[in-house]
């Protein structure tokens, strides 16, 4: 006659042994949940193969979730990046159908780029960071960086160990968001570094570019028309240009400290 198994009934030495083996094998899921797994097996009496499958499934899911959280940490996304919360009442030129198609990420599989252009406040950064988050959730290595952060990495990669690691991560990425591209003046040395970086990975990495400048204005930011043309050639070779417009979302929804005052004026 089978008796129910309670945590207090389980032989402590056996449970400790199982956890010890799991820890030595770096099976973190089994290490933490060994008792719960055994209790579930006692209750449901699975076959040997079902039980083994349960243990392995728990371990795989645990590792995948841990890797996903690490990718999120490395991506350095803005706080607002959940496209499920996207305000479709905004009339900025990107409809729900288009956004849903972008979220399927077929363009990443084909190494296409996206360029989100338009004035400040129309949702460029939110959309870019949201697509970056979607890519992370689907297992891609994806990073969100400002242009200034990328330039700093490129200038220090042969000097600082942290910049060298960052550069290695970026060159292995499948998706890179470059926020506010050409929003700051870039000298010739920085422009050459940026071109060399993009030129080395543009065929295998999808870029999501946000910019409030037209491609024609990039030459003035770079102070080098030839270099700007070469950079555009790489980025626009396989690229979907999304021109966003409309009023600033932040100004439409601005906060006020005065009770009763309308937010949108």
C-alpha atoms as a printed R data frame, in Angstrom:
    type eleno elety resid chain resno      x      y       z
1   ATOM     1    CA   UNK     A     1  0.000  0.000   0.000
2   ATOM     2    CA   UNK     A     2  1.423  3.360  -1.098
3   ATOM     3    CA   UNK     A     3  1.709  6.032   1.567
4   ATOM     4    CA   UNK     A     4  1.728  9.752   0.932
5   ATOM     5    CA   UNK     A     5  5.085 11.461   1.115
6   ATOM     6    CA   UNK     A     6  5.416 14.612   3.165
7   ATOM     7    CA   UNK     A     7  8.504 16.802   3.379
8   ATOM     8    CA   UNK     A     8  9.020 15.646   6.951
9   ATOM     9    CA   UNK     A     9  8.858 11.966   5.873
10  ATOM    10    CA   UNK     A    10 11.510 12.239   3.176
11  ATOM    11    CA   UNK     A    11 14.908 10.889   4.215
12  ATOM    12    CA   UNK     A    12 17.063 13.984   4.725
13  ATOM    13    CA   UNK     A    13 20.242 12.195   3.697
14  ATOM    14    CA   UNK     A    14 18.775 11.097   0.333
15  ATOM    15    CA   UNK     A    15 17.459 14.563  -0.439
16  ATOM    16    CA   UNK     A    16 20.782 16.079   0.550
17  ATOM    17    CA   UNK     A    17 22.619 13.590  -1.673
18  ATOM    18    CA   UNK     A    18 20.407 14.416  -4.663
19  ATOM    19    CA   UNK     A    19 20.909 18.123  -4.131
20  ATOM    20    CA   UNK     A    20 24.645 17.600  -3.751
21  ATOM    21    CA   UNK     A    21 24.893 15.724  -7.053
22  ATOM    22    CA   UNK     A    22 22.705 18.330  -8.770
23  ATOM    23    CA   UNK     A    23 24.902 21.129  -7.461
24  ATOM    24    CA   UNK     A    24 28.095 19.391  -8.625
25  ATOM    25    CA   UNK     A    25 26.534 18.993 -12.083
26  ATOM    26    CA   UNK     A    26 25.373 22.637 -11.989
27  ATOM    27    CA   UNK     A    27 21.746 21.616 -12.316
28  ATOM    28    CA   UNK     A    28 20.406 24.668 -10.518
29  ATOM    29    CA   UNK     A    29 16.739 23.822 -11.163
30  ATOM    30    CA   UNK     A    30 17.059 20.377  -9.608
31  ATOM    31    CA   UNK     A    31 19.156 21.758  -6.757
32  ATOM    32    CA   UNK     A    32 16.395 24.175  -5.766
33  ATOM    33    CA   UNK     A    33 13.315 22.097  -6.630
34  ATOM    34    CA   UNK     A    34 14.434 18.523  -5.836
35  ATOM    35    CA   UNK     A    35 11.931 18.116  -3.007
36  ATOM    36    CA   UNK     A    36  9.025 19.502  -5.043
37  ATOM    37    CA   UNK     A    37  9.861 17.194  -7.958
38  ATOM    38    CA   UNK     A    38  9.935 14.126  -5.733
39  ATOM    39    CA   UNK     A    39  6.654 15.056  -4.079
40  ATOM    40    CA   UNK     A    40  5.036 15.548  -7.473
41  ATOM    41    CA   UNK     A    41  6.355 12.166  -8.652
42  ATOM    42    CA   UNK     A    42  5.003 10.442  -5.517
43  ATOM    43    CA   UNK     A    43  1.585 11.991  -6.092
44  ATOM    44    CA   UNK     A    44  1.289 11.394  -9.851
45  ATOM    45    CA   UNK     A    45  3.400  8.210 -10.261
46  ATOM    46    CA   UNK     A    46  4.805  9.088 -13.711
47  ATOM    47    CA   UNK     A    47  6.673  6.554 -15.830
48  ATOM    48    CA   UNK     A    48 10.464  6.626 -15.683
49  ATOM    49    CA   UNK     A    49 10.748  8.447 -19.018
50  ATOM    50    CA   UNK     A    50  8.084 10.994 -18.042
51  ATOM    51    CA   UNK     A    51  9.839 11.629 -14.747
52  ATOM    52    CA   UNK     A    52 13.209 12.088 -16.438
53  ATOM    53    CA   UNK     A    53 11.576 14.381 -19.004
54  ATOM    54    CA   UNK     A    54 10.066 16.466 -16.197
55  ATOM    55    CA   UNK     A    55 13.443 16.926 -14.524
56  ATOM    56    CA   UNK     A    56 15.182 17.895 -17.778
57  ATOM    57    CA   UNK     A    57 12.352 20.225 -18.828
58  ATOM    58    CA   UNK     A    58 12.551 22.062 -15.511
59  ATOM    59    CA   UNK     A    59 16.298 22.468 -15.914
60  ATOM    60    CA   UNK     A    60 16.094 23.681 -19.512
61  ATOM    61    CA   UNK     A    61 13.355 26.219 -18.741
62  ATOM    62    CA   UNK     A    62 15.287 27.487 -15.738
63  ATOM    63    CA   UNK     A    63 18.441 27.981 -17.766
64  ATOM    64    CA   UNK     A    64 16.567 29.663 -20.614
65  ATOM    65    CA   UNK     A    65 14.923 32.089 -18.198
66  ATOM    66    CA   UNK     A    66 18.255 32.843 -16.555
67  ATOM    67    CA   UNK     A    67 19.825 33.515 -19.958
68  ATOM    68    CA   UNK     A    68 16.902 35.744 -20.935
69  ATOM    69    CA   UNK     A    69 17.318 37.832 -17.787
70  ATOM    70    CA   UNK     A    70 21.065 38.126 -18.441
71  ATOM    71    CA   UNK     A    71 20.371 39.289 -22.005
72  ATOM    72    CA   UNK     A    72 17.961 41.905 -20.646
73  ATOM    73    CA   UNK     A    73 20.589 43.137 -18.203
74  ATOM    74    CA   UNK     A    74 23.239 43.370 -20.920
75  ATOM    75    CA   UNK     A    75 20.851 45.129 -23.323
76  ATOM    76    CA   UNK     A    76 20.408 48.119 -20.970
77  ATOM    77    CA   UNK     A    77 16.925 48.939 -22.200
78  ATOM    78    CA   UNK     A    78 15.043 52.086 -21.150
79  ATOM    79    CA   UNK     A    79 12.424 51.550 -18.445
80  ATOM    80    CA   UNK     A    80  9.609 51.965 -20.975
81  ATOM    81    CA   UNK     A    81  9.999 49.207 -23.575
82  ATOM    82    CA   UNK     A    82  6.855 47.051 -23.470
83  ATOM    83    CA   UNK     A    83  5.163 47.303 -26.864
84  ATOM    84    CA   UNK     A    84  2.050 45.641 -25.442
85  ATOM    85    CA   UNK     A    85  1.472 49.052 -23.831
86  ATOM    86    CA   UNK     A    86  1.922 50.973 -27.081
87  ATOM    87    CA   UNK     A    87 -0.614 53.781 -27.442
88  ATOM    88    CA   UNK     A    88 -2.222 53.151 -30.818
89  ATOM    89    CA   UNK     A    89 -4.229 56.362 -30.472
90  ATOM    90    CA   UNK     A    90 -1.027 58.190 -31.408
91  ATOM    91    CA   UNK     A    91 -1.209 59.235 -35.027
92  ATOM    92    CA   UNK     A    92  2.468 58.996 -35.888
93  ATOM    93    CA   UNK     A    93  2.385 57.067 -39.153
94  ATOM    94    CA   UNK     A    94  2.858 53.560 -37.714
95  ATOM    95    CA   UNK     A    95 -0.356 51.554 -37.521
96  ATOM    96    CA   UNK     A    96 -1.134 48.448 -35.445
97  ATOM    97    CA   UNK     A    97 -0.756 46.119 -38.443
98  ATOM    98    CA   UNK     A    98  2.706 47.445 -39.287
99  ATOM    99    CA   UNK     A    99  3.834 47.276 -35.668
100 ATOM   100    CA   UNK     A   100  2.639 43.683 -35.322
101 ATOM   101    CA   UNK     A   101  4.505 42.734 -38.496
102 ATOM   102    CA   UNK     A   102  7.675 44.303 -37.108
103 ATOM   103    CA   UNK     A   103  7.218 42.394 -33.857
104 ATOM   104    CA   UNK     A   104  7.282 39.094 -35.744
105 ATOM   105    CA   UNK     A   105 10.999 39.847 -36.340
106 ATOM   106    CA   UNK     A   106 11.188 38.265 -39.784
107 ATOM   107    CA   UNK     A   107 13.398 41.212 -40.759
108 ATOM   108    CA   UNK     A   108 15.977 40.111 -38.173
109 ATOM   109    CA   UNK     A   109 16.172 36.664 -39.732
110 ATOM   110    CA   UNK     A   110 17.009 38.336 -43.052
111 ATOM   111    CA   UNK     A   111 19.471 40.847 -41.486
112 ATOM   112    CA   UNK     A   112 17.339 43.835 -42.454
113 ATOM   113    CA   UNK     A   113 17.749 47.202 -40.749
114 ATOM   114    CA   UNK     A   114 15.076 49.582 -39.495
115 ATOM   115    CA   UNK     A   115 15.417 53.340 -39.463
116 ATOM   116    CA   UNK     A   116 12.933 55.250 -37.309
117 ATOM   117    CA   UNK     A   117 13.085 58.898 -38.295
118 ATOM   118    CA   UNK     A   118 11.087 61.867 -37.093
119 ATOM   119    CA   UNK     A   119 10.959 64.710 -34.583
120 ATOM   120    CA   UNK     A   120 11.400 64.300 -30.834
121 ATOM   121    CA   UNK     A   121  8.600 62.672 -28.872
122 ATOM   122    CA   UNK     A   122  6.858 60.642 -31.582
123 ATOM   123    CA   UNK     A   123  7.834 57.245 -30.156
124 ATOM   124    CA   UNK     A   124 11.071 56.375 -31.962
125 ATOM   125    CA   UNK     A   125 13.001 55.253 -28.889
126 ATOM   126    CA   UNK     A   126 10.038 53.433 -27.347
127 ATOM   127    CA   UNK     A   127  9.413 51.442 -30.533
128 ATOM   128    CA   UNK     A   128 13.113 50.679 -30.984
129 ATOM   129    CA   UNK     A   129 13.586 49.520 -27.391
130 ATOM   130    CA   UNK     A   130 10.357 47.499 -27.569
131 ATOM   131    CA   UNK     A   131 11.535 45.653 -30.665
132 ATOM   132    CA   UNK     A   132 14.870 45.069 -28.944
133 ATOM   133    CA   UNK     A   133 13.002 43.522 -25.986
134 ATOM   134    CA   UNK     A   134 10.986 41.324 -28.354
135 ATOM   135    CA   UNK     A   135 14.235 40.125 -29.919
136 ATOM   136    CA   UNK     A   136 15.651 39.242 -26.495
137 ATOM   137    CA   UNK     A   137 12.498 37.295 -25.628
138 ATOM   138    CA   UNK     A   138 12.935 35.269 -28.819
139 ATOM   139    CA   UNK     A   139 16.500 34.347 -27.946
140 ATOM   140    CA   UNK     A   140 18.475 36.924 -29.937
141 ATOM   141    CA   UNK     A   141 21.486 38.789 -28.590
142 ATOM   142    CA   UNK     A   142 20.298 42.382 -28.695
143 ATOM   143    CA   UNK     A   143 21.670 45.627 -27.282
144 ATOM   144    CA   UNK     A   144 20.353 49.158 -26.839
145 ATOM   145    CA   UNK     A   145 23.021 51.858 -27.006
146 ATOM   146    CA   UNK     A   146 23.161 55.569 -27.682
147 ATOM   147    CA   UNK     A   147 25.488 56.767 -30.386
148 ATOM   148    CA   UNK     A   148 27.666 58.407 -27.722
149 ATOM   149    CA   UNK     A   149 28.017 55.083 -25.850
150 ATOM   150    CA   UNK     A   150 29.058 53.273 -29.023
151 ATOM   151    CA   UNK     A   151 31.638 55.932 -29.885
152 ATOM   152    CA   UNK     A   152 33.076 55.721 -26.370
153 ATOM   153    CA   UNK     A   153 33.410 51.940 -26.709
154 ATOM   154    CA   UNK     A   154 35.098 52.231 -30.100
155 ATOM   155    CA   UNK     A   155 37.611 54.791 -28.808
156 ATOM   156    CA   UNK     A   156 38.500 52.803 -25.668
157 ATOM   157    CA   UNK     A   157 38.334 49.194 -26.907
158 ATOM   158    CA   UNK     A   158 42.133 48.943 -27.179
159 ATOM   159    CA   UNK     A   159 42.704 50.661 -23.845
160 ATOM   160    CA   UNK     A   160 40.107 49.559 -21.290
161 ATOM   161    CA   UNK     A   161 39.170 45.935 -20.580
162 ATOM   162    CA   UNK     A   162 35.503 46.819 -20.064
163 ATOM   163    CA   UNK     A   163 35.353 48.550 -23.457
164 ATOM   164    CA   UNK     A   164 37.051 45.553 -25.063
165 ATOM   165    CA   UNK     A   165 34.378 43.226 -23.613
166 ATOM   166    CA   UNK     A   166 31.624 45.589 -24.712
167 ATOM   167    CA   UNK     A   167 33.042 45.736 -28.242
168 ATOM   168    CA   UNK     A   168 33.208 41.941 -28.393
169 ATOM   169    CA   UNK     A   169 29.557 41.724 -27.292
170 ATOM   170    CA   UNK     A   170 28.427 44.279 -29.861
171 ATOM   171    CA   UNK     A   171 30.247 42.591 -32.735
172 ATOM   172    CA   UNK     A   172 28.533 39.291 -31.806
173 ATOM   173    CA   UNK     A   173 25.071 40.862 -31.568
174 ATOM   174    CA   UNK     A   174 22.185 39.995 -33.854
175 ATOM   175    CA   UNK     A   175 20.302 43.227 -33.126
176 ATOM   176    CA   UNK     A   176 21.752 46.606 -32.137
177 ATOM   177    CA   UNK     A   177 19.686 49.700 -31.438
178 ATOM   178    CA   UNK     A   178 21.623 52.907 -32.100
179 ATOM   179    CA   UNK     A   179 19.604 55.645 -30.439
180 ATOM   180    CA   UNK     A   180 19.854 59.224 -31.742
181 ATOM   181    CA   UNK     A   181 22.271 58.487 -34.569
182 ATOM   182    CA   UNK     A   182 24.050 61.635 -35.744
183 ATOM   183    CA   UNK     A   183 22.417 63.678 -33.012
184 ATOM   184    CA   UNK     A   184 25.825 64.960 -31.931
185 ATOM   185    CA   UNK     A   185 28.736 66.307 -33.993
186 ATOM   186    CA   UNK     A   186 31.242 63.594 -34.913
187 ATOM   187    CA   UNK     A   187 34.840 64.323 -35.807
188 ATOM   188    CA   UNK     A   188 36.617 62.511 -38.594
189 ATOM   189    CA   UNK     A   189 38.390 60.020 -36.339
190 ATOM   190    CA   UNK     A   190 35.122 59.070 -34.632
191 ATOM   191    CA   UNK     A   191 33.386 58.865 -38.003
192 ATOM   192    CA   UNK     A   192 36.021 56.469 -39.313
193 ATOM   193    CA   UNK     A   193 35.700 54.296 -36.198
194 ATOM   194    CA   UNK     A   194 31.920 54.211 -36.555
195 ATOM   195    CA   UNK     A   195 32.148 53.317 -40.236
196 ATOM   196    CA   UNK     A   196 34.676 50.534 -39.589
197 ATOM   197    CA   UNK     A   197 32.431 49.087 -36.870
198 ATOM   198    CA   UNK     A   198 29.262 49.116 -38.981
199 ATOM   199    CA   UNK     A   199 31.103 47.910 -42.064
200 ATOM   200    CA   UNK     A   200 32.412 44.870 -40.166
201 ATOM   201    CA   UNK     A   201 29.003 43.589 -39.044
202 ATOM   202    CA   UNK     A   202 26.266 45.107 -41.228
203 ATOM   203    CA   UNK     A   203 25.817 41.916 -43.262
204 ATOM   204    CA   UNK     A   204 25.124 39.769 -40.177
205 ATOM   205    CA   UNK     A   205 23.581 42.237 -37.705
206 ATOM   206    CA   UNK     A   206 20.272 44.082 -37.850
207 ATOM   207    CA   UNK     A   207 20.470 47.718 -36.804
208 ATOM   208    CA   UNK     A   208 17.543 49.698 -35.461
209 ATOM   209    CA   UNK     A   209 18.397 53.357 -35.955
210 ATOM   210    CA   UNK     A   210 16.534 56.251 -34.368
211 ATOM   211    CA   UNK     A   211 17.288 59.722 -35.661
212 ATOM   212    CA   UNK     A   212 15.707 63.142 -35.886
213 ATOM   213    CA   UNK     A   213 17.960 64.120 -38.766
214 ATOM   214    CA   UNK     A   214 17.517 63.314 -42.422
215 ATOM   215    CA   UNK     A   215 20.251 61.260 -44.097
216 ATOM   216    CA   UNK     A   216 21.212 64.412 -46.002
217 ATOM   217    CA   UNK     A   217 22.045 66.089 -42.680
218 ATOM   218    CA   UNK     A   218 24.394 63.301 -41.632
219 ATOM   219    CA   UNK     A   219 27.162 64.702 -43.818
220 ATOM   220    CA   UNK     A   220 27.104 67.922 -41.815
221 ATOM   221    CA   UNK     A   221 27.234 65.982 -38.526
222 ATOM   222    CA   UNK     A   222 30.176 63.940 -39.812
223 ATOM   223    CA   UNK     A   223 31.781 66.873 -41.599
224 ATOM   224    CA   UNK     A   224 32.683 64.395 -44.321
225 ATOM   225    CA   UNK     A   225 30.298 63.856 -47.237
226 ATOM   226    CA   UNK     A   226 32.193 60.846 -48.612
227 ATOM   227    CA   UNK     A   227 32.189 59.082 -45.242
228 ATOM   228    CA   UNK     A   228 28.507 59.887 -44.678
229 ATOM   229    CA   UNK     A   229 27.645 58.451 -48.090
230 ATOM   230    CA   UNK     A   230 29.604 55.256 -47.363
231 ATOM   231    CA   UNK     A   231 27.894 54.900 -43.973
232 ATOM   232    CA   UNK     A   232 24.451 55.401 -45.485
233 ATOM   233    CA   UNK     A   233 25.242 52.891 -48.195
234 ATOM   234    CA   UNK     A   234 25.826 50.155 -45.577
235 ATOM   235    CA   UNK     A   235 22.833 51.005 -43.404
236 ATOM   236    CA   UNK     A   236 20.308 51.589 -46.198
237 ATOM   237    CA   UNK     A   237 21.345 48.620 -48.361
238 ATOM   238    CA   UNK     A   238 18.681 46.425 -46.709
239 ATOM   239    CA   UNK     A   239 16.609 48.813 -44.681
240 ATOM   240    CA   UNK     A   240 12.993 49.727 -43.955
241 ATOM   241    CA   UNK     A   241 12.640 53.484 -43.421
242 ATOM   242    CA   UNK     A   242  9.794 54.416 -41.076
243 ATOM   243    CA   UNK     A   243  9.091 58.130 -41.117
244 ATOM   244    CA   UNK     A   244  7.204 59.034 -37.943
245 ATOM   245    CA   UNK     A   245  5.393 62.312 -37.444
246 ATOM   246    CA   UNK     A   246  2.845 64.025 -35.248
247 ATOM   247    CA   UNK     A   247  2.818 65.809 -31.920
248 ATOM   248    CA   UNK     A   248  5.138 64.858 -29.097
249 ATOM   249    CA   UNK     A   249  3.686 62.079 -26.926
250 ATOM   250    CA   UNK     A   250  5.472 63.497 -23.886
251 ATOM   251    CA   UNK     A   251  3.995 66.961 -24.422
252 ATOM   252    CA   UNK     A   252  0.509 65.520 -24.974
253 ATOM   253    CA   UNK     A   253  0.814 63.610 -21.698
254 ATOM   254    CA   UNK     A   254  2.971 65.975 -19.703
255 ATOM   255    CA   UNK     A   255  2.740 65.870 -15.909
256 ATOM   256    CA   UNK     A   256  1.834 68.828 -13.725
257 ATOM   257    CA   UNK     A   257  2.176 69.549 -10.009
258 ATOM   258    CA   UNK     A   258 -0.942 71.736  -9.990
259 ATOM   259    CA   UNK     A   259 -4.256 70.052  -9.195
260 ATOM   260    CA   UNK     A   260 -6.933 70.529 -11.797
261 ATOM   261    CA   UNK     A   261 -4.586 71.882 -14.482
262 ATOM   262    CA   UNK     A   262 -4.994 70.293 -17.909
263 ATOM   263    CA   UNK     A   263 -1.977 68.313 -18.965
264 ATOM   264    CA   UNK     A   264 -2.275 69.004 -22.694
265 ATOM   265    CA   UNK     A   265 -2.213 72.689 -23.516
